[in-house]
Amino acid sequence: MRDCVFLLADTNMKAVFEGFLDRERFHLSLQCGNFEFTSKQDLVVASGDNDPGLYTRGHELLKPYVATHNHAVIVLDAQWDGSPGPEAITEHITTNLLRSGWKQTNCKVIVIDPELENWIWQKSDHVAKALGLESSSEFSSVVDADVWPDGQAKPDQPKETLEAVLKSRRIPRSSSIYKKITCKVSISRCQDASFLLLKSTFQSWFPMENGH
């Protein structure tokens, strides 16, 4: 049995996870024990389904993996047309997962509120350079202060802000930008509630042993 399967809403989300989990000794940054991970075997993108599709049939897509993986994580955005909100999304998908063979102790639904881009924004030079800037000091020149007030960890509209910055730099939006950011950005500085939930889930499933 493999350690964990991840069912993700789209290719941008896959790139984020590849960036985080392809790091050498990634588990130390997450403050959990080591677990086996390969993108090919453990990352599943719900092609054509996106967030609403995962809400409706994520449990169906994960059912075959009950026999091959010890744990399962579904990750999707909270903000999409017709979304019932993060709490309702979590409850609905979790209920369906339990009915399809997963247990409460080995599956987790992670709902990013409002959306994936909330995980990658921070005033970091790594983020700035991936977006075509020289350093994080340039954010103030390309992002309005009312969108990202001084002292606030992230912009109010993370996806729209990312797209606007890329457009201003004439850089096409692509999954490679997400991976470029998450393969280098500080994990400890990401204080988004959904990311912290994922981190604590890893720590519960894969506890550190003797600090390793």
C-alpha positions in Angstrom: 0.0 0.0 0.0 1.2 3.5 -0.8 1.1 6.2 1.8 -1.3 8.9 0.4 -3.2 9.8 -2.7 -4.1 13.4 -3.5 -7.2 14.2 -5.6 -6.8 17.7 -6.9 -9.2 20.1 -8.8 -6.9 21.2 -11.6 -3.3 21.2 -13.1 -2.4 24.5 -11.2 -3.1 22.7 -7.9 -1.0 19.7 -9.1 1.9 22.1 -9.8 1.6 23.5 -6.3 1.8 20.1 -4.7 4.7 19.0 -7.0 6.6 22.1 -5.9 6.0 21.4 -2.2 6.4 17.6 -2.2 9.2 17.2 -4.7 11.6 19.1 -2.4 14.4 17.1 -0.9 13.4 16.1 2.7 10.1 18.0 2.2 8.7 16.4 5.4 11.0 18.4 7.6 9.5 21.6 6.4 6.1 20.2 7.1 7.3 19.0 10.5 6.0 15.5 10.0 7.6 12.1 9.4 8.7 11.1 6.0 6.2 9.5 3.7 6.6 8.1 0.2 5.5 10.3 -2.6 5.7 10.4 -6.4 3.7 12.7 -8.6 2.9 9.9 -11.1 1.4 7.5 -8.6 0.0 9.8 -5.9 -1.3 13.0 -7.6 -4.6 12.6 -9.4 -6.1 15.6 -11.3 -9.9 15.5 -11.8 -9.6 16.5 -15.5 -12.7 18.2 -16.7 -14.4 18.2 -13.3 -12.6 21.0 -11.4 -14.1 22.2 -8.1 -17.8 21.5 -8.7 -17.0 18.1 -10.1 -15.0 17.1 -7.0 -17.8 18.3 -4.8 -20.2 16.0 -6.7 -18.2 12.9 -7.4 -14.8 13.2 -5.7 -15.6 10.1 -3.7 -16.2 8.1 -6.9 -12.9 9.1 -8.3 -11.1 8.1 -5.1 -12.9 4.8 -4.5 -10.4 2.7 -6.5 -7.6 4.0 -4.3 -9.1 2.5 -1.1 -7.3 -0.7 -2.2 -3.9 1.0 -3.1 -3.4 3.8 -0.6 -3.5 4.1 3.2 -4.7 7.8 3.2 -6.5 10.2 0.8 -6.7 14.0 0.5 -9.1 15.9 -1.6 -8.2 19.6 -2.3 -10.5 22.1 -3.9 -11.4 25.8 -3.8 -14.2 27.2 -1.8 -15.1 29.9 -4.4 -16.9 28.7 -7.5 -20.4 29.2 -9.1 -22.9 27.4 -6.9 -20.5 26.8 -4.0 -22.3 26.1 -0.8 -19.3 27.4 1.2 -16.3 25.7 2.8 -18.1 24.0 5.8 -20.8 22.5 3.6 -18.3 21.4 1.0 -16.2 19.6 3.6 -19.2 17.9 5.2 -20.7 16.7 1.9 -17.5 15.3 0.5 -16.4 13.7 3.8 -19.8 12.0 4.1 -19.5 10.6 0.6 -15.9 9.4 1.2 -17.0 7.5 4.3 -19.8 5.8 2.4 -17.4 4.8 -0.3 -15.0 2.9 2.0 -12.7 5.5 3.5 -12.5 6.0 7.2 -12.7 9.2 9.2 -9.1 8.6 10.3 -7.6 8.2 6.9 -9.2 10.8 4.6 -9.3 14.6 4.7 -11.0 17.3 2.7 -9.1 20.5 2.3 -11.1 23.5 1.1 -9.0 26.6 0.2 -10.9 29.8 1.0 -11.3 31.5 -1.3 -9.0 29.7 -3.8 -5.6 28.1 -4.4 -3.7 31.4 -5.0 -4.1 32.1 -1.2 -1.4 29.4 -0.6 1.3 31.0 -2.8 1.0 34.7 -2.0 3.5 36.1 0.5 5.9 39.0 0.4 8.8 36.9 -0.7 11.5 37.4 -3.4 10.8 33.9 -4.7 7.2 34.9 -5.4 8.2 38.2 -6.9 10.7 36.7 -9.3 8.3 34.0 -10.5 5.9 36.9 -11.4 8.5 38.8 -13.3 9.6 41.2 -10.6 13.1 41.8 -9.2 12.1 41.6 -5.6 9.2 41.7 -3.2 9.7 45.4 -2.7 8.2 45.9 -6.2 4.8 44.5 -5.1 3.7 47.9 -4.0 4.2 49.3 -7.5 2.0 46.6 -9.2 -0.6 45.8 -6.6 -2.9 48.6 -5.3 -2.7 49.3 -1.6 -6.4 48.8 -1.2 -6.1 45.3 -2.6 -3.0 44.4 -0.5 -2.8 46.8 2.5 0.5 47.2 4.2 0.8 44.6 7.0 -1.7 42.2 5.5 -0.3 38.8 4.7 -2.1 38.3 1.4 -4.1 40.3 -1.2 -7.9 40.3 -0.7 -8.5 38.7 -4.1 -5.5 36.3 -4.6 -6.4 34.9 -8.0 -7.4 38.2 -9.6 -4.3 39.9 -8.2 -2.0 37.1 -9.5 -3.6 37.4 -13.0 -3.3 41.2 -12.9 0.4 41.1 -12.0 1.2 38.6 -14.7 -0.7 40.7 -17.3 1.2 43.8 -16.3 4.4 41.9 -16.8 3.1 40.3 -20.1 3.7 36.8 -18.7 1.2 34.1 -19.7 -0.4 32.3 -16.8 0.7 28.7 -16.5 1.0 25.9 -14.0 4.8 26.2 -14.2 4.6 29.5 -12.4 2.8 27.9 -9.4 5.5 25.1 -9.2 8.3 27.6 -9.5 6.9 29.4 -6.5 6.1 26.5 -4.3 9.4 24.7 -4.9 11.2 27.5 -3.1 8.8 29.6 -1.0 8.8 29.3 2.8 6.3 26.7 4.0 6.5 28.0 7.5 5.3 31.5 6.4 2.1 30.1 4.8 -0.5 30.7 7.6 -3.6 30.0 5.5 -6.0 28.0 7.6 -6.5 25.3 5.0 -2.8 24.8 4.5 -2.3 24.6 8.3 -5.0 21.9 8.3 -3.2 20.0 5.7 0.0 20.3 7.6 -1.5 19.1 10.9 -3.1 16.2 9.0 0.3 15.1 7.7 1.7 15.4 11.3 -1.1 13.2 12.6 -0.8 10.6 9.8 3.0 10.6 9.6 4.4 11.6 13.1 8.0 12.5 13.4 10.3 9.9 15.0 13.2 11.1 17.1 13.1 14.5 15.2 13.3 12.9 11.7 
